Amino acid sequence: MELKKTKPIRAAVATKDGISINLHFGHAKTFWIYELRGDQFALLEKRDVDHYCQGGSGDSSAMQKILKSLTDCRWVFVARIGDGPIAKLNAIGVEPVVDFAHLGIDEALQSLARRLDEPAGGTAPE
């Protein structure tokens, strides 16, 4: 069997425990960075960041550092995220994902990997 020669894609995950997607974007002090290639994924590293959320407002210096640390990621999986950070992430080409909030990281990444592995254009006509 030949290994797929697809370009790896990175995803960041906000997690307290490394098991589930259970942190609000602004409360994350570490993002777990995963690399997806075809239908496989692996943890690459953990990136420490400054705490952004300051109880109703955000630390703009911390946000700039967070954005810089996530620029090589296509997605950031979070339990929750505000409109301001969504706009800032979208502006640098990173898509926030809340669809898997409080679910397992493996489950979320497997679901995403399956979608990436599907042929473009949907299913073939009958």
C-alpha positions as CSV (number, residue, x, y, z in Angstrom):
1,M,0.0,0.0,0.0
2,E,1.4,3.4,-1.0
3,L,1.4,6.2,1.6
4,K,-0.6,9.3,0.5
5,K,1.6,12.1,-0.5
6,T,-0.6,14.9,0.6
7,K,0.5,18.2,2.0
8,P,0.2,18.2,5.8
9,I,-2.4,20.5,7.4
10,R,-2.1,21.8,11.0
11,A,-4.9,22.2,13.5
12,A,-4.6,23.8,16.9
13,V,-6.7,22.6,19.9
14,A,-7.7,24.4,23.1
15,T,-7.7,21.7,25.7
16,K,-7.2,21.4,29.5
17,D,-6.5,17.7,29.5
18,G,-5.3,16.7,26.0
19,I,-8.4,14.5,25.7
20,S,-11.3,16.8,24.8
21,I,-11.8,20.2,23.3
22,N,-12.8,21.9,26.5
23,L,-11.4,25.5,26.6
24,H,-12.7,28.8,25.5
25,F,-10.2,30.5,23.1
26,G,-9.5,33.3,25.5
27,H,-8.8,31.0,28.4
28,A,-6.2,28.8,26.6
29,K,-2.7,29.1,27.9
30,T,-1.5,26.3,25.6
31,F,-2.6,25.2,22.2
32,W,-2.0,21.6,21.2
33,I,-0.8,21.5,17.5
34,Y,-1.8,18.5,15.4
35,E,-0.7,17.6,11.9
36,L,-3.2,16.0,9.6
37,R,-2.0,14.1,6.5
38,G,-4.7,12.3,4.5
39,D,-6.8,10.3,7.0
40,Q,-4.1,10.3,9.7
41,F,-3.1,12.8,12.4
42,A,-0.5,13.2,15.1
43,L,0.4,15.6,17.9
44,L,3.3,17.8,16.8
45,E,3.8,20.1,19.8
46,K,2.2,22.2,22.5
47,R,2.5,26.0,22.1
48,D,2.3,28.1,25.2
49,V,0.5,31.5,24.8
50,D,-0.3,34.4,27.0
51,H,-3.7,34.5,28.6
52,Y,-6.0,36.6,26.4
53,C,-9.4,36.9,28.1
54,Q,-9.4,39.5,30.9
55,G,-13.1,39.1,32.1
56,G,-15.1,40.8,29.4
57,S,-12.1,42.4,27.6
58,G,-9.1,41.1,25.9
59,D,-5.3,41.8,26.1
60,S,-4.4,43.0,22.6
61,S,-0.7,42.2,23.1
62,A,-1.6,38.6,24.1
63,M,-3.9,38.4,21.0
64,Q,-1.1,39.4,18.6
65,K,1.2,36.7,20.1
66,I,-1.6,34.1,19.9
67,L,-2.3,35.0,16.2
68,K,1.4,34.8,15.4
69,S,1.6,31.3,17.1
70,L,-1.3,30.0,15.0
71,T,-0.5,31.3,11.5
72,D,0.6,27.9,10.3
73,C,-2.7,26.3,11.3
74,R,-5.8,26.0,9.2
75,W,-8.2,25.5,12.1
76,V,-8.3,26.1,15.8
77,F,-10.7,23.9,17.7
78,V,-12.2,25.6,20.8
79,A,-15.2,25.1,23.2
80,R,-16.2,28.8,22.7
81,I,-14.9,31.9,21.0
82,G,-16.0,35.5,20.8
83,D,-16.8,37.5,17.6
84,G,-13.6,39.6,17.9
85,P,-11.2,36.7,18.0
86,I,-13.2,35.0,15.2
87,A,-12.7,38.0,12.9
88,K,-9.0,38.2,13.8
89,L,-8.4,34.5,13.1
90,N,-10.3,34.6,9.8
91,A,-8.2,37.6,8.8
92,I,-5.0,35.5,9.0
93,G,-6.6,32.5,7.3
94,V,-7.3,30.4,10.4
95,E,-10.8,29.0,10.8
96,P,-12.2,28.7,14.3
97,V,-14.2,25.4,14.9
98,V,-16.7,25.1,17.7
99,D,-18.7,22.2,16.3
100,F,-16.8,19.7,18.4
101,A,-16.9,21.6,21.7
102,H,-16.5,19.2,24.7
103,L,-16.0,16.2,22.4
104,G,-12.9,14.1,22.2
105,I,-9.9,15.5,20.2
106,D,-9.4,12.2,18.4
107,E,-13.1,12.1,17.4
108,A,-12.9,15.7,16.1
109,L,-9.7,15.2,14.1
110,Q,-10.9,11.8,12.7
111,S,-14.1,13.5,11.5
112,L,-12.1,16.3,9.9
113,A,-9.6,13.9,8.4
114,R,-12.4,11.9,6.8
115,R,-13.9,15.0,5.3
116,L,-10.5,16.0,3.9
117,D,-10.0,12.6,2.4
118,E,-13.3,12.6,0.5
119,P,-13.1,13.3,-3.2
120,A,-13.8,16.9,-4.2
121,G,-17.2,17.5,-5.8
122,G,-19.2,15.1,-3.6
123,T,-20.5,11.8,-4.7
124,A,-20.6,10.6,-8.3
125,P,-24.0,10.8,-10.1
126,E,-25.9,7.5,-10.4
